[in-house]
Amino acid sequence: MIEKTTLKEVNETYNNHLFLLGSNELAVGRIEGEAQSRGLKCIVLSRQVEGNVIDLAAVDLKTEDFIKRAVEGKQEPLLIVGAGEPTVCVSGGGKGGRNQELALRFTYGVRELEHVPDSVCFLSAGTDGIDGPTDVAGALGGSFIARDFEETGQPVAKAKSFIEQNDSYSFYEALGDGQYFVKTGHTGTNVMDVHLLLVPNK
């Protein structure tokens, strides 16, 4: 039998304080400040990145033209920063997370562009240090990673099968010691994901 609850008077207390330890805005601001201190020109593209990674990782001729113009005619490297939380529509049975998949899709998108240098590098990682059911925060992306994979004797079709199976973790693991993973350990906080695109100078 459930007894009827009784209402008790609760005395107000004023010995508590609410304060914000961290936020996505603070994290992006810290990235921006660190980039500038290292001589990089920094542009914050968005603090509200969202949507399917398939769309976000789409690399086309407009992207190629933008990167080409960014490389030409400037003295300092350029860091483009985005932050938010994209999503993955899982259709395969692989292992990975949204950041690893975003990095891998970018890798093979930019690999097909003719005028983007290998030195262009992309990083996508979760600020909590966890990306999906894995022990990594995210991964790096760039055509140099695709070339490294192909130099192991693996065909491009094999790499694309990792993408189709949502198996980005296995792709990066296959490169040996996981050198292109972003590993931080569990950070104990979560202020969404960060996405960094580094475009070097000439």
Backbone as JSON Lines, residues from 0, in Angstrom:
{"i":0,"aa":"M","n":[0.84,-1.19,0.0],"ca":[0.0,0.0,0.0],"c":[0.89,1.25,0.0]}
{"i":1,"aa":"I","n":[0.59,2.19,-0.88],"ca":[1.35,3.42,-0.98],"c":[0.7,4.48,-0.1]}
{"i":2,"aa":"E","n":[1.48,4.97,0.81],"ca":[0.96,6.0,1.69],"c":[0.96,7.35,0.99]}
{"i":3,"aa":"K","n":[0.02,8.16,1.36],"ca":[-0.08,9.5,0.81],"c":[1.11,10.33,1.28]}
{"i":4,"aa":"T","n":[1.75,11.0,0.35],"ca":[2.9,11.82,0.71],"c":[2.46,13.08,1.44]}
{"i":5,"aa":"T","n":[3.34,13.58,2.26],"ca":[3.04,14.81,2.98],"c":[3.97,15.91,2.48]}
{"i":6,"aa":"L","n":[3.47,17.09,2.43],"ca":[4.26,18.23,1.99],"c":[5.0,18.82,3.18]}
{"i":7,"aa":"K","n":[6.28,19.03,2.98],"ca":[7.09,19.62,4.04],"c":[7.61,20.97,3.57]}
{"i":8,"aa":"E","n":[7.65,21.87,4.48],"ca":[8.17,23.19,4.15],"c":[9.68,23.12,3.99]}
{"i":9,"aa":"V","n":[10.17,23.69,2.92],"ca":[11.6,23.7,2.67],"c":[12.11,25.12,2.86]}
{"i":10,"aa":"N","n":[13.05,25.25,3.76],"ca":[13.6,26.58,4.01],"c":[14.59,26.95,2.92]}
{"i":11,"aa":"E","n":[14.52,28.16,2.45],"ca":[15.45,28.63,1.42],"c":[16.84,28.8,2.01]}
{"i":12,"aa":"T","n":[17.81,28.39,1.23],"ca":[19.21,28.58,1.65],"c":[19.93,29.41,0.61]}
{"i":13,"aa":"Y","n":[20.88,30.18,1.05],"ca":[21.59,31.09,0.16],"c":[23.11,30.81,0.16]}
{"i":14,"aa":"N","n":[23.47,29.61,0.6],"ca":[24.9,29.29,0.69],"c":[25.38,28.48,-0.52]}
{"i":15,"aa":"N","n":[24.8,28.75,-1.68],"ca":[25.22,28.06,-2.9],"c":[25.46,29.07,-4.01]}
{"i":16,"aa":"H","n":[26.32,28.69,-4.95],"ca":[26.66,29.57,-6.05],"c":[26.69,28.76,-7.35]}
{"i":17,"aa":"L","n":[26.16,29.32,-8.39],"ca":[26.21,28.69,-9.7],"c":[27.25,29.42,-10.55]}
{"i":18,"aa":"F","n":[28.12,28.65,-11.18],"ca":[29.1,29.28,-12.07],"c":[29.44,28.31,-13.19]}
{"i":19,"aa":"L","n":[29.83,28.87,-14.32],"ca":[30.12,28.1,-15.52],"c":[31.61,27.8,-15.61]}
{"i":20,"aa":"L","n":[31.94,26.52,-15.62],"ca":[33.34,26.11,-15.69],"c":[33.87,26.16,-17.12]}
{"i":21,"aa":"G","n":[33.05,25.8,-18.07],"ca":[33.51,25.75,-19.45],"c":[32.34,25.79,-20.42]}
{"i":22,"aa":"S","n":[32.63,26.12,-21.64],"ca":[31.6,26.17,-22.68],"c":[32.28,26.02,-24.02]}
{"i":23,"aa":"N","n":[31.48,25.77,-25.03],"ca":[32.03,25.66,-26.38],"c":[32.67,26.98,-26.79]}
{"i":24,"aa":"E","n":[32.06,28.08,-26.4],"ca":[32.61,29.39,-26.75],"c":[33.99,29.6,-26.13]}
{"i":25,"aa":"L","n":[34.14,29.18,-24.87],"ca":[35.43,29.31,-24.21],"c":[36.48,28.41,-24.88]}
{"i":26,"aa":"A","n":[36.07,27.2,-25.24],"ca":[37.0,26.27,-25.89],"c":[37.48,26.82,-27.23]}
{"i":27,"aa":"V","n":[36.54,27.33,-28.03],"ca":[36.9,27.89,-29.32],"c":[37.78,29.13,-29.15]}
{"i":28,"aa":"G","n":[37.46,29.93,-28.16],"ca":[38.28,31.11,-27.89],"c":[39.71,30.74,-27.53]}
{"i":29,"aa":"R","n":[39.85,29.66,-26.76],"ca":[41.2,29.21,-26.38],"c":[41.97,28.71,-27.6]}
{"i":30,"aa":"I","n":[41.27,27.98,-28.49],"ca":[41.89,27.51,-29.73],"c":[42.35,28.7,-30.57]}
{"i":31,"aa":"E","n":[41.47,29.68,-30.68],"ca":[41.78,30.88,-31.47],"c":[43.0,31.6,-30.91]}
{"i":32,"aa":"G","n":[43.06,31.76,-29.58],"ca":[44.18,32.44,-28.97],"c":[45.48,31.67,-29.15]}
{"i":33,"aa":"E","n":[45.42,30.35,-29.0],"ca":[46.61,29.52,-29.16],"c":[47.12,29.57,-30.59]}
{"i":34,"aa":"A","n":[46.19,29.53,-31.54],"ca":[46.56,29.58,-32.96],"c":[47.28,30.89,-33.28]}
{"i":35,"aa":"Q","n":[46.73,31.99,-32.81],"ca":[47.33,33.3,-33.08],"c":[48.7,33.43,-32.43]}
{"i":36,"aa":"S","n":[48.87,32.83,-31.25],"ca":[50.16,32.9,-30.57],"c":[51.22,32.12,-31.32]}
{"i":37,"aa":"R","n":[50.8,31.19,-32.19],"ca":[51.72,30.37,-32.96],"c":[51.88,30.88,-34.41]}
{"i":38,"aa":"G","n":[51.35,32.08,-34.65],"ca":[51.54,32.71,-35.95],"c":[50.58,32.27,-37.03]}
{"i":39,"aa":"L","n":[49.45,31.71,-36.64],"ca":[48.45,31.31,-37.61],"c":[47.34,32.36,-37.67]}
{"i":40,"aa":"K","n":[46.87,32.62,-38.86],"ca":[45.66,33.41,-39.0],"c":[44.49,32.48,-38.71]}
{"i":41,"aa":"C","n":[43.58,32.9,-37.83],"ca":[42.5,32.01,-37.39],"c":[41.14,32.61,-37.74]}
{"i":42,"aa":"I","n":[40.31,31.79,-38.35],"ca":[38.94,32.18,-38.68],"c":[37.98,31.19,-38.03]}
{"i":43,"aa":"V","n":[37.07,31.68,-37.2],"ca":[36.04,30.83,-36.6],"c":[34.85,30.82,-37.56]}
{"i":44,"aa":"L","n":[34.67,29.69,-38.21],"ca":[33.64,29.58,-39.24],"c":[32.25,29.44,-38.62]}
{"i":45,"aa":"S","n":[32.14,28.6,-37.58],"ca":[30.85,28.38,-36.95],"c":[31.03,27.73,-35.58]}
{"i":46,"aa":"R","n":[30.14,28.09,-34.66],"ca":[30.09,27.42,-33.36],"c":[28.85,26.56,-33.26]}
{"i":47,"aa":"Q","n":[28.18,26.35,-34.37],"ca":[26.94,25.57,-34.38],"c":[26.95,24.56,-35.53]}
{"i":48,"aa":"V","n":[28.05,23.86,-35.69],"ca":[28.14,22.84,-36.73],"c":[27.2,21.69,-36.39]}
{"i":49,"aa":"E","n":[26.32,21.37,-37.3],"ca":[25.39,20.25,-37.1],"c":[24.99,19.69,-38.46]}
{"i":50,"aa":"G","n":[24.33,18.56,-38.42],"ca":[23.93,17.91,-39.67],"c":[24.68,16.61,-39.87]}
{"i":51,"aa":"N","n":[24.35,15.91,-40.94],"ca":[24.95,14.62,-41.24],"c":[26.39,14.8,-41.71]}
{"i":52,"aa":"V","n":[27.29,13.93,-41.24],"ca":[28.69,14.04,-41.63],"c":[28.88,13.86,-43.14]}
{"i":53,"aa":"I","n":[27.97,13.16,-43.79],"ca":[28.07,13.0,-45.25],"c":[28.02,14.36,-45.92]}
{"i":54,"aa":"D","n":[27.13,15.22,-45.44],"ca":[27.0,16.56,-46.01],"c":[28.14,17.46,-45.57]}
{"i":55,"aa":"L","n":[28.52,17.37,-44.31],"ca":[29.57,18.24,-43.78],"c":[30.93,17.95,-44.39]}
{"i":56,"aa":"A","n":[31.17,16.68,-44.73],"ca":[32.47,16.29,-45.28],"c":[32.54,16.44,-46.79]}
{"i":57,"aa":"A","n":[31.44,16.88,-47.41],"ca":[31.42,17.0,-48.87],"c":[32.49,17.99,-49.33]}
{"i":58,"aa":"V","n":[33.36,17.52,-50.19],"ca":[34.44,18.34,-50.73],"c":[34.27,18.4,-52.23]}
{"i":59,"aa":"D","n":[34.17,19.63,-52.78],"ca":[33.93,19.77,-54.2],"c":[34.87,20.8,-54.79]}
{"i":60,"aa":"L","n":[34.59,21.23,-56.02],"ca":[35.45,22.19,-56.7],"c":[35.47,23.54,-55.99]}
{"i":61,"aa":"K","n":[34.35,23.92,-55.34],"ca":[34.33,25.17,-54.59],"c":[35.29,25.1,-53.41]}
{"i":62,"aa":"T","n":[35.32,23.92,-52.77],"ca":[36.26,23.73,-51.66],"c":[37.69,23.82,-52.17]}
{"i":63,"aa":"E","n":[37.95,23.18,-53.29],"ca":[39.28,23.19,-53.88],"c":[39.7,24.62,-54.22]}
{"i":64,"aa":"D","n":[38.79,25.39,-54.79],"ca":[39.1,26.77,-55.16],"c":[39.38,27.62,-53.93]}
{"i":65,"aa":"F","n":[38.59,27.4,-52.88],"ca":[38.79,28.15,-51.64],"c":[40.17,27.86,-51.05]}
{"i":66,"aa":"I","n":[40.52,26.58,-50.96],"ca":[41.81,26.2,-50.39],"c":[42.96,26.72,-51.24]}
{"i":67,"aa":"K","n":[42.78,26.62,-52.56],"ca":[43.83,27.1,-53.47],"c":[44.08,28.59,-53.28]}
{"i":68,"aa":"R","n":[42.99,29.37,-53.18],"ca":[43.14,30.82,-53.0],"c":[43.69,31.14,-51.62]}
{"i":69,"aa":"A","n":[43.35,30.29,-50.63],"ca":[43.86,30.51,-49.28],"c":[45.36,30.27,-49.21]}
{"i":70,"aa":"V","n":[45.84,29.28,-49.97],"ca":[47.26,28.97,-49.97],"c":[48.05,30.05,-50.69]}
{"i":71,"aa":"E","n":[47.48,30.53,-51.78],"ca":[48.2,31.52,-52.6],"c":[48.04,32.93,-52.01]}
{"i":72,"aa":"G","n":[49.1,33.69,-52.09],"ca":[49.02,35.11,-51.75],"c":[48.91,35.43,-50.28]}
{"i":73,"aa":"K","n":[49.35,34.53,-49.41],"ca":[49.35,34.85,-47.99],"c":[50.65,34.38,-47.36]}
{"i":74,"aa":"Q","n":[51.03,35.05,-46.3],"ca":[52.3,34.75,-45.65],"c":[52.16,33.73,-44.53]}
{"i":75,"aa":"E","n":[51.06,33.81,-43.77],"ca":[50.92,32.95,-42.61],"c":[49.94,31.8,-42.89]}
{"i":76,"aa":"P","n":[50.12,30.67,-42.22],"ca":[49.16,29.57,-42.36],"c":[47.78,30.0,-41.84]}
{"i":77,"aa":"L","n":[46.77,29.32,-42.3],"ca":[45.39,29.65,-41.93],"c":[44.76,28.48,-41.2]}
{"i":78,"aa":"L","n":[44.13,28.76,-40.06],"ca":[43.39,27.75,-39.32],"c":[41.92,28.13,-39.31]}
{"i":79,"aa":"I","n":[41.1,27.24,-39.85],"ca":[39.65,27.45,-39.88],"c":[39.04,26.58,-38.8]}
{"i":80,"aa":"V","n":[38.25,27.18,-37.92],"ca":[37.72,26.48,-36.75],"c":[36.2,26.37,-36.83]}
{"i":81,"aa":"G","n":[35.71,25.19,-36.55],"ca":[34.27,24.97,-36.42],"c":[34.02,24.19,-35.14]}
{"i":82,"aa":"A","n":[32.83,24.3,-34.6],"ca":[32.49,23.56,-33.39],"c":[31.01,23.24,-33.4]}
{"i":83,"aa":"G","n":[30.65,22.15,-32.78],"ca":[29.25,21.73,-32.74],"c":[29.17,20.23,-32.59]}
{"i":84,"aa":"E","n":[28.06,19.64,-33.03],"ca":[27.93,18.19,-32.93],"c":[27.17,17.66,-34.14]}
{"i":85,"aa":"P","n":[27.91,17.13,-35.13],"ca":[27.25,16.5,-36.28],"c":[26.69,15.13,-35.9]}
{"i":86,"aa":"T","n":[26.04,14.5,-36.84],"ca":[25.45,13.18,-36.6],"c":[25.85,12.22,-37.71]}
{"i":87,"aa":"V","n":[25.72,10.94,-37.42],"ca":[25.98,9.9,-38.41],"c":[24.74,9.03,-38.55]}
{"i":88,"aa":"C","n":[24.3,8.83,-39.78],"ca":[23.22,7.87,-40.05],"c":[23.9,6.52,-40.29]}
{"i":89,"aa":"V","n":[23.87,5.67,-39.3],"ca":[24.59,4.39,-39.36],"c":[23.84,3.4,-40.24]}
{"i":90,"aa":"S","n":[24.56,2.89,-41.25],"ca":[23.98,1.89,-42.14],"c":[24.82,0.62,-42.17]}
{"i":91,"aa":"G","n":[26.03,0.69,-41.61],"ca":[26.91,-0.47,-41.58],"c":[27.12,-0.97,-40.17]}
{"i":92,"aa":"G","n":[27.92,-2.02,-40.05],"ca":[28.12,-2.63,-38.74],"c":[29.51,-2.41,-38.19]}
{"i":93,"aa":"G","n":[30.19,-1.35,-38.65],"ca":[31.56,-1.1,-38.22],"c":[31.66,-0.38,-36.89]}
{"i":94,"aa":"K","n":[32.89,0.0,-36.57],"ca":[33.18,0.66,-35.3],"c":[33.75,2.04,-35.59]}
{"i":95,"aa":"G","n":[33.31,3.01,-34.84],"ca":[33.82,4.37,-35.05],"c":[32.98,5.37,-34.29]}
{"i":96,"aa":"G","n":[33.1,6.62,-34.7],"ca":[32.34,7.71,-34.1],"c":[32.21,8.81,-35.12]}
{"i":97,"aa":"R","n":[31.4,9.82,-34.82],"ca":[31.12,10.85,-35.81],"c":[32.38,11.63,-36.21]}
{"i":98,"aa":"N","n":[33.28,11.85,-35.25],"ca":[34.49,12.6,-35.57],"c":[35.45,11.81,-36.45]}
{"i":99,"aa":"Q","n":[35.62,10.54,-36.16],"ca":[36.47,9.7,-37.0],"c":[35.89,9.58,-38.41]}
{"i":100,"aa":"E","n":[34.58,9.42,-38.48],"ca":[33.96,9.28,-39.81],"c":[34.05,10.59,-40.59]}
{"i":101,"aa":"L","n":[33.87,11.71,-39.93],"ca":[33.98,13.0,-40.59],"c":[35.39,13.18,-41.15]}
{"i":102,"aa":"A","n":[36.4,12.83,-40.35],"ca":[37.79,12.95,-40.79],"c":[38.08,12.02,-41.96]}
{"i":103,"aa":"L","n":[37.56,10.8,-41.9],"ca":[37.81,9.84,-42.98],"c":[37.12,10.26,-44.27]}
{"i":104,"aa":"R","n":[35.89,10.73,-44.16],"ca":[35.18,11.2,-45.36],"c":[35.88,12.41,-45.97]}
{"i":105,"aa":"F","n":[36.38,13.3,-45.13],"ca":[37.14,14.44,-45.64],"c":[38.39,13.95,-46.36]}
{"i":106,"aa":"T","n":[39.06,12.96,-45.79],"ca":[40.29,12.41,-46.36],"c":[40.1,11.98,-47.8]}
{"i":107,"aa":"Y","n":[39.03,11.23,-48.06],"ca":[38.83,10.74,-49.42],"c":[38.1,11.73,-50.31]}
{"i":108,"aa":"G","n":[37.48,12.73,-49.71],"ca":[36.93,13.81,-50.52],"c":[38.03,14.69,-51.08]}
{"i":109,"aa":"V","n":[38.96,15.08,-50.2],"ca":[40.04,15.97,-50.62],"c":[41.08,15.22,-51.47]}
{"i":110,"aa":"R","n":[41.15,13.89,-51.28],"ca":[42.1,13.07,-52.06],"c":[41.82,13.15,-53.55]}
{"i":111,"aa":"E","n":[40.56,13.37,-53.9],"ca":[40.17,13.39,-55.3],"c":[40.34,14.76,-55.96]}
{"i":112,"aa":"L","n":[40.75,15.76,-55.18],"ca":[40.95,17.09,-55.74],"c":[42.4,17.24,-56.22]}
{"i":113,"aa":"E","n":[42.55,17.87,-57.35],"ca":[43.86,17.93,-58.0],"c":[44.79,18.97,-57.41]}
{"i":114,"aa":"H","n":[44.23,20.09,-56.96],"ca":[45.08,21.23,-56.59],"c":[45.15,21.48,-55.09]}
{"i":115,"aa":"V","n":[44.79,20.49,-54.28],"ca":[44.89,20.66,-52.83],"c":[46.15,19.95,-52.35]}
{"i":116,"aa":"P","n":[47.08,20.67,-51.74],"ca":[48.34,20.05,-51.31],"c":[48.14,19.03,-50.19]}
{"i":117,"aa":"D","n":[49.06,18.08,-50.12],"ca":[49.0,17.05,-49.08],"c":[49.12,17.63,-47.69]}
{"i":118,"aa":"S","n":[49.68,18.82,-47.58],"ca":[49.91,19.42,-46.27],"c":[48.64,19.99,-45.62]}
{"i":119,"aa":"V","n":[47.54,20.05,-46.37],"ca":[46.26,20.48,-45.78],"c":[45.81,19.4,-44.81]}
{"i":120,"aa":"C","n":[45.51,19.8,-43.59],"ca":[45.2,18.82,-42.53],"c":[43.91,19.2,-41.81]}
{"i":121,"aa":"F","n":[43.11,18.19,-41.52],"ca":[41.83,18.37,-40.83],"c":[41.85,17.56,-39.54]}
{"i":122,"aa":"L","n":[41.3,18.12,-38.47],"ca":[41.17,17.41,-37.2],"c":[39.74,17.54,-36.72]}
{"i":123,"aa":"S","n":[39.17,16.42,-36.3],"ca":[37.83,16.43,-35.72],"c":[37.86,15.6,-34.45]}
{"i":124,"aa":"A","n":[37.42,16.19,-33.34],"ca":[37.51,15.46,-32.06],"c":[36.46,15.94,-31.08]}
{"i":125,"aa":"G","n":[36.06,15.04,-30.19],"ca":[35.13,15.38,-29.13],"c":[35.87,15.9,-27.92]}
{"i":126,"aa":"T","n":[35.37,16.95,-27.3],"ca":[36.06,17.55,-26.16],"c":[35.97,16.69,-24.9]}
{"i":127,"aa":"D","n":[35.11,15.66,-24.92],"ca":[35.06,14.75,-23.78],"c":[36.09,13.63,-23.9]}
{"i":128,"aa":"G","n":[36.8,13.58,-25.04],"ca":[37.81,12.54,-25.23],"c":[37.26,11.23,-25.71]}
{"i":129,"aa":"I","n":[35.95,11.18,-25.99],"ca":[35.31,9.93,-26.4],"c":[34.55,10.16,-27.69]}
{"i":130,"aa":"D","n":[34.83,9.31,-28.68],"ca":[34.13,9.4,-29.96],"c":[33.46,8.07,-30.23]}
{"i":131,"aa":"G","n":[32.14,8.01,-30.05],"ca":[31.44,6.75,-30.22],"c":[31.92,5.73,-29.19]}
{"i":132,"aa":"P","n":[31.74,4.44,-29.47],"ca":[32.17,3.39,-28.53],"c":[33.65,3.03,-28.71]}
{"i":133,"aa":"T","n":[34.51,4.05,-28.68],"ca":[35.94,3.83,-28.92],"c":[36.76,4.49,-27.82]}
{"i":134,"aa":"D","n":[38.07,4.26,-27.87],"ca":[38.98,4.83,-26.88],"c":[39.69,6.07,-27.4]}
{"i":135,"aa":"V","n":[39.16,6.68,-28.44],"ca":[39.79,7.87,-29.01],"c":[38.79,9.03,-29.03]}
{"i":136,"aa":"A","n":[39.33,10.25,-29.14],"ca":[38.48,11.44,-29.21],"c":[38.08,11.77,-30.63]}
{"i":137,"aa":"G","n":[38.87,11.32,-31.6],"ca":[38.6,11.63,-33.0],"c":[39.79,11.23,-33.84]}
{"i":138,"aa":"A","n":[39.97,11.93,-34.97],"ca":[41.04,11.55,-35.89],"c":[41.43,12.73,-36.77]}
{"i":139,"aa":"L","n":[42.55,12.55,-37.45],"ca":[43.02,13.51,-38.45],"c":[42.53,13.1,-39.82]}
{"i":140,"aa":"G","n":[42.44,14.08,-40.71],"ca":[42.05,13.81,-42.09],"c":[42.93,14.59,-43.04]}
{"i":141,"aa":"G","n":[43.07,14.1,-44.26],"ca":[43.87,14.77,-45.28],"c":[44.3,13.77,-46.33]}
{"i":142,"aa":"S","n":[44.63,14.26,-47.51],"ca":[45.0,13.36,-48.59],"c":[46.27,12.58,-48.28]}
{"i":143,"aa":"F","n":[47.15,13.11,-47.42],"ca":[48.36,12.39,-47.04],"c":[48.04,11.08,-46.32]}
{"i":144,"aa":"I","n":[46.91,11.05,-45.62],"ca":[46.49,9.83,-44.93],"c":[46.01,8.79,-45.95]}
{"i":145,"aa":"A","n":[45.29,9.25,-46.95],"ca":[44.86,8.34,-48.01],"c":[46.07,7.74,-48.73]}
{"i":146,"aa":"R","n":[47.07,8.56,-48.98],"ca":[48.28,8.06,-49.65],"c":[49.0,7.04,-48.78]}
{"i":147,"aa":"D","n":[49.07,7.3,-47.48],"ca":[49.71,6.34,-46.57],"c":[48.98,4.99,-46.6]}
{"i":148,"aa":"F","n":[47.66,5.06,-46.63],"ca":[46.86,3.83,-46.66],"c":[47.11,3.06,-47.96]}
{"i":149,"aa":"E","n":[47.14,3.78,-49.06],"ca":[47.34,3.14,-50.36],"c":[48.75,2.56,-50.49]}
{"i":150,"aa":"E","n":[49.72,3.17,-49.8],"ca":[51.09,2.67,-49.84],"c":[51.26,1.37,-49.09]}
{"i":151,"aa":"T","n":[50.26,0.99,-48.29],"ca":[50.3,-0.31,-47.63],"c":[49.85,-1.42,-48.57]}
{"i":152,"aa":"G","n":[49.49,-1.03,-49.8],"ca":[49.05,-2.01,-50.79],"c":[47.55,-2.18,-50.86]}
{"i":153,"aa":"Q","n":[46.84,-1.37,-50.08],"ca":[45.37,-1.46,-50.06],"c":[44.78,-0.6,-51.18]}
{"i":154,"aa":"P","n":[43.79,-1.12,-51.9],"ca":[43.15,-0.32,-52.96],"c":[42.21,0.74,-52.38]}
{"i":155,"aa":"V","n":[41.91,1.74,-53.2],"ca":[40.98,2.8,-52.77],"c":[39.62,2.2,-52.43]}
{"i":156,"aa":"A","n":[39.22,1.17,-53.18],"ca":[37.93,0.53,-52.92],"c":[37.84,0.0,-51.49]}
{"i":157,"aa":"K","n":[38.96,-0.48,-50.97],"ca":[38.97,-0.99,-49.6],"c":[38.72,0.13,-48.61]}
{"i":158,"aa":"A","n":[39.36,1.27,-48.85],"ca":[39.16,2.43,-47.98],"c":[37.71,2.88,-48.0]}
{"i":159,"aa":"K","n":[37.14,2.89,-49.18],"ca":[35.74,3.34,-49.3],"c":[34.77,2.34,-48.67]}
{"i":160,"aa":"S","n":[35.19,1.07,-48.59],"ca":[34.33,0.09,-47.92],"c":[34.29,0.36,-46.42]}
{"i":161,"aa":"F","n":[35.4,0.89,-45.86],"ca":[35.39,1.29,-44.45],"c":[34.37,2.4,-44.22]}
{"i":162,"aa":"I","n":[34.31,3.33,-45.17],"ca":[33.35,4.43,-45.05],"c":[31.92,3.9,-45.13]}
{"i":163,"aa":"E","n":[31.66,3.04,-46.1],"ca":[30.31,2.5,-46.3],"c":[29.84,1.7,-45.1]}
{"i":164,"aa":"Q","n":[30.77,1.05,-44.41],"ca":[30.42,0.23,-43.26],"c":[30.47,1.0,-41.94]}
{"i":165,"aa":"N","n":[30.64,2.32,-42.02],"ca":[30.79,3.14,-40.8],"c":[31.88,2.54,-39.9]}
{"i":166,"aa":"D","n":[33.0,2.19,-40.53],"ca":[34.07,1.49,-39.83],"c":[35.36,2.32,-39.82]}
{"i":167,"aa":"S","n":[35.22,3.58,-39.48],"ca":[36.37,4.49,-39.53],"c":[37.46,4.09,-38.54]}
{"i":168,"aa":"Y","n":[37.1,3.57,-37.39],"ca":[38.09,3.16,-36.39],"c":[39.02,2.09,-36.98]}
{"i":169,"aa":"S","n":[38.44,1.13,-37.67],"ca":[39.25,0.05,-38.25],"c":[40.17,0.58,-39.35]}
{"i":170,"aa":"F","n":[39.71,1.58,-40.1],"ca":[40.56,2.19,-41.12],"c":[41.81,2.78,-40.49]}
{"i":171,"aa":"Y","n":[41.61,3.61,-39.48],"ca":[42.76,4.26,-38.85],"c":[43.64,3.25,-38.1]}
{"i":172,"aa":"E","n":[43.02,2.24,-37.55],"ca":[43.77,1.2,-36.85],"c":[44.65,0.42,-37.83]}
{"i":173,"aa":"A","n":[44.18,0.27,-39.06],"ca":[44.91,-0.48,-40.08],"c":[46.18,0.23,-40.52]}
{"i":174,"aa":"L","n":[46.31,1.5,-40.2],"ca":[47.5,2.25,-40.58],"c":[48.69,2.0,-39.65]}
{"i":175,"aa":"G","n":[48.53,1.04,-38.74],"ca":[49.66,0.68,-37.88],"c":[49.42,1.04,-36.44]}
{"i":176,"aa":"D","n":[50.14,2.01,-35.96],"ca":[50.1,2.34,-34.53],"c":[49.05,3.37,-34.18]}
{"i":177,"aa":"G","n":[48.11,3.6,-35.07],"ca":[47.06,4.57,-34.78],"c":[47.57,5.99,-34.72]}
{"i":178,"aa":"Q","n":[48.58,6.28,-35.54],"ca":[49.22,7.59,-35.48],"c":[48.3,8.75,-35.86]}
{"i":179,"aa":"Y","n":[47.21,8.45,-36.54],"ca":[46.31,9.52,-36.96],"c":[45.06,9.63,-36.07]}
{"i":180,"aa":"F","n":[45.02,8.83,-35.01],"ca":[43.98,9.01,-34.01],"c":[44.28,10.25,-33.17]}
{"i":181,"aa":"V","n":[43.24,10.86,-32.63],"ca":[43.39,11.89,-31.61],"c":[43.04,11.24,-30.28]}
{"i":182,"aa":"K","n":[44.04,11.05,-29.42],"ca":[43.83,10.38,-28.14],"c":[44.14,11.34,-27.0]}
{"i":183,"aa":"T","n":[43.16,11.61,-26.19],"ca":[43.34,12.51,-25.03],"c":[43.04,11.8,-23.72]}
{"i":184,"aa":"G","n":[42.32,10.69,-23.8],"ca":[41.76,10.11,-22.59],"c":[40.49,10.87,-22.22]}
{"i":185,"aa":"H","n":[39.73,10.32,-21.29],"ca":[38.49,10.97,-20.87],"c":[38.8,12.28,-20.16]}
{"i":186,"aa":"T","n":[38.28,13.38,-20.68],"ca":[38.64,14.7,-20.14],"c":[37.8,15.1,-18.93]}
{"i":187,"aa":"G","n":[36.66,14.45,-18.74],"ca":[35.8,14.81,-17.61],"c":[34.9,15.99,-17.87]}
{"i":188,"aa":"T","n":[34.87,16.45,-19.12],"ca":[33.97,17.55,-19.49],"c":[33.49,17.33,-20.91]}
{"i":189,"aa":"N","n":[32.51,18.08,-21.33],"ca":[32.0,17.95,-22.69],"c":[31.41,19.28,-23.14]}
{"i":190,"aa":"V","n":[32.11,19.95,-24.05],"ca":[31.6,21.2,-24.62],"c":[31.51,21.05,-26.14]}
{"i":191,"aa":"M","n":[30.95,19.92,-26.55],"ca":[30.73,19.57,-27.95],"c":[32.05,19.24,-28.66]}
{"i":192,"aa":"D","n":[31.99,19.14,-29.97],"ca":[33.15,18.75,-30.77],"c":[33.85,19.98,-31.34]}
{"i":193,"aa":"V","n":[35.12,19.79,-31.72],"ca":[35.85,20.84,-32.43],"c":[36.38,20.28,-33.75]}
{"i":194,"aa":"H","n":[36.37,21.12,-34.77],"ca":[36.8,20.73,-36.11],"c":[37.78,21.79,-36.61]}
{"i":195,"aa":"L","n":[39.0,21.38,-36.9],"ca":[40.06,22.32,-37.28],"c":[40.59,21.96,-38.67]}
{"i":196,"aa":"L","n":[40.63,22.95,-39.55],"ca":[41.19,22.77,-40.88],"c":[42.4,23.67,-41.01]}
{"i":197,"aa":"L","n":[43.57,23.08,-41.16],"ca":[44.81,23.83,-41.27],"c":[45.23,23.9,-42.73]}
{"i":198,"aa":"V","n":[45.31,25.13,-43.25],"ca":[45.74,25.37,-44.63],"c":[47.08,26.07,-44.56]}
{"i":199,"aa":"P","n":[48.17,25.39,-44.97],"ca":[49.51,25.96,-44.85],"c":[49.75,27.07,-45.86]}
{"i":200,"aa":"N","n":[50.82,27.79,-45.65],"ca":[51.21,28.76,-46.67],"c":[51.99,28.04,-47.77]}
{"i":201,"aa":"K","n":[52.41,28.75,-48.78],"ca":[53.05,28.14,-49.94],"c":[54.38,27.5,-49.56]}
